[in-house]
Amino acid sequence: MPILRKLILRLIKVNNRMLFISSVLLISVSSILIVHIEPETFVTYFDGFWWVMTTVTTVGYGDLSPVTTEGRILAIILYILGIGLIGVVIGKVVDGLSAFRKKREEGKLVFKGTGHYIIIGWSEKANYALQEMLKTKKDIQVVIIDEREKAPLLSENIFFVKGYGTSMDTLEKANVKEAESVLIFADDSIQENQLVDGKTLLIASTVESIAPEVHTVVEVMEESHIHNFKHIEVDDFIYSRETISSLAVRTIFAKGISEVYGQLLRHQHGDDLYHIPTREEWHTYGDAFQDLLKEGATLIADGKNLGINRMLDEKIREDAKLYVVCDRSTYDKLIG
């Protein structure tokens, strides 16, 4: 079969567009010809198309087959050309899918979605944060940016971009301009806190220079370093080691309080902490507090101010960020 082998080798070198056009033409012309050659056997064009497809992709089902010499000659041509051509097409499709999967695993593709969440810096903390995000909103899209060779996690709604968080090209591949929020984790591989927060500052500066409107959350190792971030307008900070130490001390003097913190932080069961928008009928914090209480939620804060119970007669600020404690079903009703 040297002739067939040479034919297949030449087909492999043909560009994909020409190969696709040739395949469509071969199938279409053959489907029409067989109907005209044997109208009694192949009554409709769909019968012809069915026979051609089963011939070039399999050995045929035998339900329809040519009986005339002309029809059998066409079948022989299909055996020689069609099977080789379609085989090459299928092979190229499989190769293309394999190449796409490899590029996706290696973080070499450009993310084109919008309203997604970006995690910069992969670690156990980042993994835990990702799982919590998916528990809170199952349909969100998350893009992981990291320097590792392959994606730490991949799924239908988890994407990976390989590169440095300080690189504009990497951030643009993650479509940072149209992201909902960016979460920057401290690099656990660096021992010195100043160096860790210095790297985080550089990443945050790059993100803010490209997408200043995107909500940015940054993990810092030391609270004293926060003033260095003020010029880039980071939206929220997470205090890493100091938060853990503070919680440990509070647990010593108030046994069981860690369970309260844990319940508010983890969206698993029971009541959790949620942000809710203000309503036009709420003029004072007292109005909001009483209405929410009747609906099964407890208003506990406006932004970082936890003294709501001492502000009940005060007017609600125009830029207020109200937080309540309630269960998921109550929260869905509040925002529904």
Number of C-alpha atoms within 10 A of each C-alpha: 5 7 9 12 11 11 14 18 13 10 19 18 10 13 9 15 9 11 19 15 10 15 16 13 12 17 21 15 13 22 22 18 17 27 21 16 16 17 13 10 16 22 13 16 17 13 17 26 20 17 24 27 20 14 20 21 16 10 11 15 11 10 6 15 19 20 10 12 10 14 18 14 12 16 21 13 13 20 17 14 18 23 19 21 24 22 17 20 18 13 13 15 13 12 12 12 12 12 12 14 13 14 16 20 20 17 26 17 18 17 19 12 14 14 16 21 23 27 22 28 23 20 16 9 13 18 16 10 15 19 13 16 18 16 14 14 10 11 11 14 21 27 23 25 25 22 15 15 12 18 20 15 12 15 9 8 13 18 23 29 30 23 21 17 24 18 13 17 12 20 26 17 19 29 20 28 18 17 21 17 20 23 21 26 24 26 20 14 8 12 9 11 16 14 14 20 24 17 17 25 24 15 22 24 19 18 26 20 12 14 19 16 16 19 17 21 18 25 22 26 24 17 15 8 15 17 8 11 19 10 8 15 14 20 14 11 16 18 14 16 14 14 13 11 11 10 14 14 11 14 14 11 9 10 10 11 15 15 11 10 12 11 16 18 12 17 18 13 10 12 19 20 21 16 16 15 11 16 9 6 9 15 15 15 23 20 18 19 19 15 16 18 14 9 13 16 22 18 25 18 19 19 12 10 12 13 11 17 13 10 14 16 13 13 13 20 12 7 9 13 16 21 21 22 21 21 17 18 10 16 21 9 10 14 9 6
